[in-house]
Amino acid sequence: MSDWKYDAFLHTFSILVDLFFREVHPRGAWRVPRTGPILFVAAPHANQFVDGLVLQRTLKNEANRRVGLLIAEKSVHGFIGWGSRQTGSVPVGRAQDKAKPASGTIYLPDPINDPTLIRGVGTDFEKEAEVGGMIFLPSAKGQSGSSIDISKINGPEEIRIKRPFKGKLSIVQLTGRDDVDEKGNFTNKDLRGVKDGYQGTKFKIAPHIDQTEVYKAVFNRLRSGGCIGIFPEGGSHDRTELLPLKAGVAIMALGTLAEDPDCGLQIVPVGMNYFHAHKFRSRAVVEFGAPFQIPRDIVEKYKNNERRDAIGQTLDMVHQALSAVTVSAPDYDTLMCIQAARRLYNTGKKLPLPMVVELNRRLAVGFSKYKDDPRIIDLMDNVKDYNKQLRYLNIKDHQVAYAKMTLPTVILTLLYRVAKLLVLSIGVIPGLVLFAPVFVASKFISHKKAKEALAASSVKIQGKDVMATWKLLVAMAFAPVLYNLYSILLCIKVYQDHLWGYVPGWVPFWLFFIAGWIVFPAITFAALRFGEVGMDIFKSLRPLVLCISPTSSYSIHNLRERRAELSEKVVKVINDLGPDMYEDFEQTRLVADPFRADGALSSKEGPPESSTEPTPPDSPHLSRKNTTRSSRAIPRNESFSNIGAIGMFATRPPSRSRSRSSSSGGGFGSGGFPVSGFTALDTNEGFNEASNKIRAAMRQRGQLRRRKSGVKMAAAVMSLFGGAKRVLTGSARASELFPQTRPDVDGEACTHDCDSCTIKYPRHFKVEESHPLYGLIKPWSTHVIVATNKSDWKRDVEDERGSVMEAFGHASKPSNGRLMLSASNMPTPNNHADYSQPTSILLLPAFTIIENVTPPAVPSLINKYINRAPTTSDPLDPVSLPKTIPSSRSAVGDMLARPSQHRAIVLLCSHRTRDARCGQSAPLIKKELERHLRPLGLDRDLDDERPGGVGIYFINHVGGHKYSANVLVYRRPDAFGIDHVQRGKLGPGEEPQLVKPALVGEDAEEGGVPDVGAAQCIWLARVRPEDCENLVRYTILQGKVVKSGSQLRGGFDRGSGMTSW
C-alpha cells in the first residue's frame, strides 16, 4: 500500500462523503492509539462500500492512521477493485458469495437423538457438496437463515454437519414440526422424527473456501505495525440488530498474537451509527470504543489446540465491545418506538448528535432488559399509537409543537416561510433541472440493485444497505457525462451564434467548454446547499397549514396534548427503571429530567474527564449467540496485569476537540476487560504518555478540590443569606422554633439511629448533604390537601384536567395569605381517582375535613372556609367554621365540614414524576413509621379515623427534591399529652403513658376537647428509614427535633407565635 496513493484516493473521494452526508460526527477518536498494530472491528455493516470509505476517512482525519479493509472477493473488479487496491484492501472469499441452490430438499431424520445427521430427498451430495463446505438454509419471516459447515459426506442423500442447527426457524425448516419453542427445543419429546409427510426444505451449498493466503496477508500487516479493518458480521445488511459475528476476526487476532505475542496488537471497536443510512444528506456518528488486548491465557489456548474456546472467548469480547458503541433493537418497529421515546424524553433543547446515539443506546438496552415489564409493554403500545397518529397526519414529532402557536402567529410564520422558500427557489431550480437526470437515474438504479441484493441474500430485509453505494456510483459515472454534454452544447451554441450575440467574436468557443465545467457544477452545488435549507422549510409548511385548517386543527391540538401526556409517562418510566439499571443513574444522566425543578444535569454540563458511563446490565438481544462456557468464566474485574485498567491511567486528559467526548458506554476499560491505557513503559514515548496521564489526573483532582471548596462557599453564602433574612423579618432561629433533643433530658436514645431498622434506601439513592436547610422555604398561611386516591401526578398538579387542583389554579387567591396546595393519596368518597366525582379536602392548620368538594365549588370554598380558617400565624383559638355551605354552583349538594380526629398528620412527598427519589423514599418511610406507631396503637389506615391516631399521607412536590425524603409533621397542641415528659428521667425500659384518645370539635360536650387545629408544623428533610424510630418517639409524640442542624427546614409554632420565615 502506497501512502501517497492512499491519501490521494481518500482526499478525492472524501468529497463524496461530504456531499452525500450532511454530517459525519466522530466520537471518541482520542481512544485510537497513534502507533502500533490495530485491528478495527466495525458494526453494524449497514452501508456496504460507503462504510469503508467513511471509516477510512474518519481515521485519517482524526487519528492519522491508514487502515486496510477486508473486502469481499466478488467485489474486487471494476472501479471498486481499483479503489480497493489503492487503499491496500485485502480481498476475502466468502462462502455465501459462492453459495448456489442445490438439488432436492433436506431434513433431520432424528432431530432429538442425532441432530447432526442431515438426510436429503432428490439430492446428490457426492457431486454438489464437499467436506469443509457449507449448507445455507433459506431466510423466512424477516429472519436470516442459518449456515453450518459440512464435516462428512455419507452418500448422495446423507451428510453429517459439524454442529447441530439451533433456533426455532432452522428446526422448523428441517422438521416441519410445530411443537418447537422459541429456543428451538421440542416440547413433545416422544415424537422422534419429522412431521408426517414432510419432504424437507430447499437449501444452498457453498464450496470450501481456503483463507490461508488471506490470513497470511493480515498477519504480516499487523505484525509490521499496520492497521486492518474488518466488518465481523460478514456482509452488509439493513437489520436493526447485530448479526452473529464470524470467527475470522478472532482467528486474525489470535493468529497474529500466536506468531508474535509481543507485537502489542490492540482491538478497537467502531460503531457505525447512521440516521437513514441510504438517504441523501443524512447524518452519521462514527464512535470509537476503548481499545483492548486479548489476554495471554486465551492466546495460549489457541496455540495449544483449544481453538474453539479461544475463538469463542475472543468473539464474546468483541461482541461486548461492539455492543457498547452501537444501537441494537430486535426489529424496526421497536427501534422506531425507542427513537420516539428518546424524542419524548428530551423535551428541552436539541441534543448533539453523539448524545442522541448514546441516549438511543441506553433506551435500547433498557427495553431489552424490561421488555416483559407491564409498564414497558403499555408504554410501547402508547408510543406506537402516537407514531400512527403522526403518520396519519403526515407530520414529524418536533412539528407537533406548532399547535401551541396562536392563529395569527401561525399565519405570519406560514407567509414568512413561503416567501423564504420562493427566494431560495431562485438558487435551487436551475441546479435541480440540470442535475435531475442524475437524481432519476441514481434512484432507479439503486432501487433495482436493492431488489437484486435482497434476492441474493439470506439476511437482508429490504436491501437498503446497498442503495447509498449505488447512488454514489451512479452519480460518479453519470455526472461527468452530463456536465460534459452540457459543456459541449454550450460550445456549440457559442460557435453557432455567439450565444445569441452576447459573446464577442474574438472569444474562442473552446474556452466555454472549460467555463462550463466550472459553472455547471457550481450551479449544482448551489442548488444542493439552497435546496437543503429549502427542503427543511418545505417540510415545515404542512403542520402550519394543518393548524389553520378547521378540519385538522382540532386533531393536531389533541395530538399535542397527547404528546405532553406521553412525555410525562416516558419520563416516569425512565425515572422508575433507570435507578434499577444504573447505580449512579442520577449522576450519569445524559439529559436533565425535563419535569424536575432541580433535575440532574446533563452529563455534558460537567467535566467530561470525570464522568464515566454506567455499565448496563447484560441485554438479551445484545448477547452473542452460542456463547461458550469459558467465555462466561472470564472474571469481570480481571486486570491481566495491565496498568491501563486502573482508572487514573485509563482516562485521557480533557480536550476541546469534538471527537474527544467521553464515550465509555459501559464497555471495556470500565473494569470489565483489559485496556491498554498507553504504550509499553520501556520507551520514552511510553513514559511521556504515562507522565501526561498522571498530570491530567492531578489536574482533575485539583478541579475536584476547587469544586468542593465552591460547594462550601455556596453553603456559607446560603447560611449568610438565611441570617440576614432572620434579622430583617424577625423569624426564629432553628434552636428557638422547636425544642431540640438532649441526652440528659431525653435519654441516650436520641443520640443514635434505629438499631432494628432493616429497610434501606437503594444503593444509588443519593441526596444533597452539604447545603444548609433551615429557613429556605416559602412561607404559607393555609395548606389544602386534596384527596385524589393517587400517589403520583402530573408535574404541576394544577395541570390535572378537571380536578379540584386545576380549579384552585384558576380561582382567586385567598385573602388571609399564601395558600399551599397539595394533591394527596387520601381516599376519595368513591375510592376512585375520578375527577368528575366530588372529593374531600383536608384544611390545615385548621385540621378540618371538608367533604363534597367539586371544581365549581372552589370559589365558595375559598370565600366561606379558607378565608375564615386559622392560619399558621394565628393564636391557638378554637376553630369556628360553618358546618355546611350551600353551593349553587355545585350540582352534587352542600359542602360539609368536620374536624379531623387525628392527633398528628404526617405528609410525605411521593411525587415520582418530579423526582424518582421521592417515589422511592416515601413508601419506605411510611412503612417504617407505621412499624413504630403500631405498638403504640397510633397507626391508622387511609380510611381509619379513630380518634387519637396519626394519619400518614403522600403528597405532591413541596420543593427540595434533592433533600429527599421531605417530611411535614402537623401536630395538635400537646398531641399525646407527653410534650413535657423528660424521657431521660424514666426508669430503664419505661415509656411515658399517652393520653386517652378523645373526640374533638362538635362532640367536645360529650367528653371531647375543643378544636384549635394544629399547633405546630415541623418540616424535615434528608430523612432516612433509620431516622424513623426517633422521628416517632420525639418529633411526632413530643414535638421535638432530633437532628436540627442537618434535617430541619422550617415550620411554625402557633403556641409561641414563631415561624421560620
Residue, then its C-alpha position, 0 to 999 in steps of 0.5 A: m500500500s502506497d501512502w501517497k496513493y492512499d491519501a490521494f484516493l481518500h482526499t478525492f473521494s472524501i468529497l463524496v462523503d461530504l456531499f452525500f452526508r450532511e454530517v459525519h460526527p466522530r466520537g471518541a477518536w482520542r481512544v485510537p492509539r497513534t502507533g502500533p498494530i490495530l485491528f478495527v472491528a466495525a458494526p453494524h455493516a449497514n452501508q456496504f462500500v460507503d462504510g469503508l470509505v467513511l471509516q477510512r476517512t474518519l481515521k485519517n482525519e482524526a487519528n492519522r492512521r491508514v487502515g486496510l479493509l477486508i473486502a469481499e472477493k466478488s467485489v474486487h473488479g471494476f472501479i471498486g477493485w481499483g479503489s480497493r487496491q489503492t487503499g491496500s484492501v485485502p480481498v476475502g472469499r466468502a462462502q455465501d458469495k459462492a453459495k448456489p441452490a442445490s438439488g432436492t430438499i433436506y431434513l433431520p431424520d432424528p432431530i432429538n437423538d442425532p441432530t447432526l445427521i442431515r438426510g436429503v430427498g432428490t439430492d446428490f451430495e457426492k457431486e454438489a457438496e464437499v467436506g469443509g463446505m457449507i449448507f445455507l438454509p433459506s431466510a423466512k419471516g424477516q429472519s436470516g437463515s442459518s449456515i453450518d459447515i459440512s464435516k462428512i459426506n455419507g452418500p448422495e442423500e446423507i451428510r453429517i454437519k459439524r454442529p447441530f442447527k439451533g433456533k426455532l426457524s432452522i428446526v422448523q425448516l428441517t422438521g416441519r414440526d410445530d411443537v418447537d419453542e422459541k429456543g428451538n427445543f421440542t416440547n413433545k419429546d416422544l415424537r422422534g422424527v419429522k412431521d408426517g409427510y414432510q419432504g424437507t426444505k430447499f437449501k444452498i451449498a457453498p464450496h470450501i473456501d481456503q483463507t490461508e493466503v488471506y490470513k497470511a496477508v493480515f498477519n504480516r500487516l499487523r505484525s509490521g505495525g499496520c492497521i486492518g479493518i474488518f466488518p465481523e458480521g460478514g456482509s452488509h445488511d439493513r437489520t436493526e440488530l447485530l448479526p452473529l459475528k464470524a470467527g475470522v476476526a478472532i482467528m486474525a487476532l489470535g493468529t497474529l498474537a500466536e506468531d508474535p505475542d509481543c507485537g502489542l496488537q490492540i482491538v478497537p471497536v467502531g460503531m457505525n451509527y447512521f440516521h437513514a443510512h441510504k438517504f441523501r444528506s443524512r447524518a452519521v456518528v462514527e464512535f470509537g470504543a476503548p481499545f483492548q488486548i486479548p489476554r495471554d491465557i486465551v492466546e495460549k489456548y489457541k496455540n495449544n489446540e483449544r481453538r474453539d474456546a479461544i475463538g469463542q472467548t475472543l468473539d464474546m469480547v468483541h461482541q461486548a465491545l461492539s455492543a457498547v458503541t452501537v444501537s441494537a433493537p430486535d426489529y424496526d418497529t421497536l427501534m422506531c418506538i425507542q427513537a420516539a421515546r428518546r424524542l419524548y424524553n428530551t423535551g428541552k433543547k436539541l441534543p448533539l448528535p453523539m448524545v442522541v446515539e448514546l441516549n438511543r443506546r441506553l433506551a435500547v438496552g433498557f427495553s431489552k432488559y424490561k421488555d416483559d415489564p407491564r409498564i414497558i409493554d403499555l408504554m410501547d403500545n402508547v408510543k406506537d399509537y402516537n407514531k400512527q397518529l403522526r403518520y396519519l397526519n403526515i407530520k414529524d414529532h418536533q412539528v407537533a409543537y406548532a399547535k401551541m402557536t396562536l392563529p395569527t402567529v401561525i399565519l405570519t410564520l406560514l407567509y414568512r416561510v413561503a416567501k423564504l422558500l420562493v427566494l431560495s427557489i431562485g438558487v435551487i431550480p436551475g441546479l435541480v433541472l440540470f442535475a435531475p437526470v442524475f437524481v432519476a437515474s441514481k434512484f432507479i438504479s439503486h432501487k433495482k440493485a436493492k431488489e437484486a441484493l435482497a434476492a441474493s441474500s439470506v439476511k437482508i430485509q429490504g436491501k437498503d444497505v446497498m442503495a447509498t453505494w449505488k447512488l454514489l456510483v451512479a452519480m460518479a459515472f453519470a455526472p461527468v457525462l452530463y456536465n460534459l454534454y452540457s459543456i459541449l452544447l454550450c460550445i456549440k451554441v457559442y460557435q453557432d451564434h455567439l450565444w445569441g450575440y452576447v459573446p464577442g467574436w474574438v472569444p474562442f468557443w473552446l474556452f466555454f467548454i472549460a467555463g462550463w465545467i466550472v459553472f455547471p457544477a457550481i450551479t449544482f452545488a448551489a442548488l444542493r446547499f439552497g435546496e437543503v435549507g429549502m427542503d427543511i422549510f418545505k417540510s415545515l409548511r404542512p403542520l402550519v397549514l394543518c393548524i389553520s385548517p378547521t378540519s385538522s386543527y382540532s386533531i393536531h391540538n389533541l395530538r399535542e396534548r397527547r404528546a405532553e401526556l406521553s412525555e410525562k409517562v416516558v419520563k416516569v418510566i425512565n425515572d422508575l427503571g433507570p435507578d434499577m439499571y444504573e447505580d449512579f443513574e442520577q449522576t450519569r444522566l445524559v439529559a436533565d429530567p425535563f419535569r424536575a425543578d432541580g433535575a440532574l444535569s446533563s452529563k455534558e454540563g460537567p467535566p467530561e474527564s470525570s464522568t464515566e458511563p454506567t455499565p448496563p446490565d447484560s441485554p438479551h438481544l445484545s448477547r452473542k449467540n452460542t456463547t461458550r462456557s469459558s467465555r462466561a468464566i472470564p472474571r469481570n474485574e480481571s486486570f491481566s496485569n495491565i496498568g491501563a485498567i486502573g482508572m487514573f491511567a485509563t482516562r485521557p486528559p480533557s480536550r476541546s476537540r469534538s471527537r474527544s467526548s467521553s464515550s465509555g458506554g459501559g464497555f471495556g476499560s470500565g473494569g470489565f476487560p483489559v485496556s491498554g491505557f498507553t504504550a509499553l513503559d520501556t520507551n520514552e514515548g511510553f513514559n511521556e504518555a504515562s507522565n501526561k496521564i498522571r498530570a491530567a489526573m492531578r489536574q482533575r483532582g485539583q478541579l475536584r478540590r476547587r469544586k468542593s471548596g465552591v460547594k462550601m462557599a455556596a453553603a456559607v453564602m446560603s447560611l449568610f443569606g438565611g441570617a440576614k433574612r432572620v434579622l430583617t423579618g424577625s423569624a426564629r432561629a432553628s434552636e428557638l422554633f422547636p425544642q431540640t433533643r438532649p441526652d440528659v433530658d431525653g435519654e441516650a436514645c436520641t443520640h443514635d439511629c434505629d438499631s432494628c431498622t432493616i429497610k434501606y434506601p437503594r444503593h444509588f439513592k443519593v441526596e444533597e448533604s452539604h447545603p444548609l436547610y433551615g429557613l429556605i422555604k416559602p412561607w404559607s398561611t393555609h395548606v389544602i390537601v386534596a384527596t385524589n386516591k393517587s400517589d403520583w401526578k402530573r408535574d404541576v398538579e394544577d395541570e390535572r384536567g378537571s380536578v379540584m387542583e386545576a380549579f384552585g389554579h384558576a380561582s382567586k387567591p385567598s385573602n388571609g395569605r399564601l395558600m399551599l396546595s397539595a394533591s394527596n393519596m387520601p381516599t376519595p368518597n368513591n375510592h376512585a381517582d375520578y375527577s368528575q366525582p366530588t372529593s374531600i379536602l383536608l384544611l390545615p392548620a385548621f385540621t378540618i375535613i371538608e367533604n363534597v368538594t367539586p371544581p365549581a365549588v372552589p370559589s365558595l370554598i375559598n370565600k366561606y372556609i379558607n378565608r375564615a380558617p386559622t392560619t399558621s400565624d394565628p393564636l391557638d383559638p378554637v376553630s369556628l367554621p360553618k358546618t355546611i355551605p350551600s353551593s349553587r354552583s355545585a350540582v352534587g349538594d352542600m359542602l360539609a365540614r368536620p374536624s379531623q380526629h387525628r392527633a398528628i398528620v404526617l405528609l410525605c412527598s411521593h411525587r415520582t414524576r418530579d423526582a424518582r427519589c421521592g417515589q422511592s423514599a416515601p413508601l419506605i418511610k411510611k412503612e417504617l413509621e407505621r412499624h413504630l406507631r403500631p405498638l403504640g396503637l397510633d397507626r391508622d389506615l387511609d380510611d381509619e379515623r379513630p380518634g387519637g391516631v396519626g394519619i400518614y399521607f403522600i403528597n405532591h412536590v413541596g420543593g427540595h427534591k434533592y433533600s429527599a425524603n421531605v417530611l411535614v409533621y402537623r401536630r395538635p397542641d400537646a398531641f399525646g399529652i407527653d410534650h413535657v415528659q423528660r424521657g431521660k428521667l424514666g426508669p430503664g425500659e419505661e415509656p411515658q403513658l399517652v393520653k386517652p384518645a378523645l373526640v374533638g370539635e362538635d362532640a367536645e360536650e360529650g367528653g371531647v376537647p375543643d378544636v384549635g387545629a394544629a399547633q405546630c408544623i415541623w418540616l424535615a428533610r434528608v430523612r432516612p428509614e433509620d431516622c424513623e424510630n426517633l422521628v416517632r418517639y420525639t418529633i411526632l409524640q413530643g414535638k421535638v427535633v432530633k437532628s436540627g442542624s442537618q434535617l430541619r427546614g422550617g415550620f411554625d409554632r402557633g403556641s409561641g407565635m414563631t415561624s421560620w420565615 
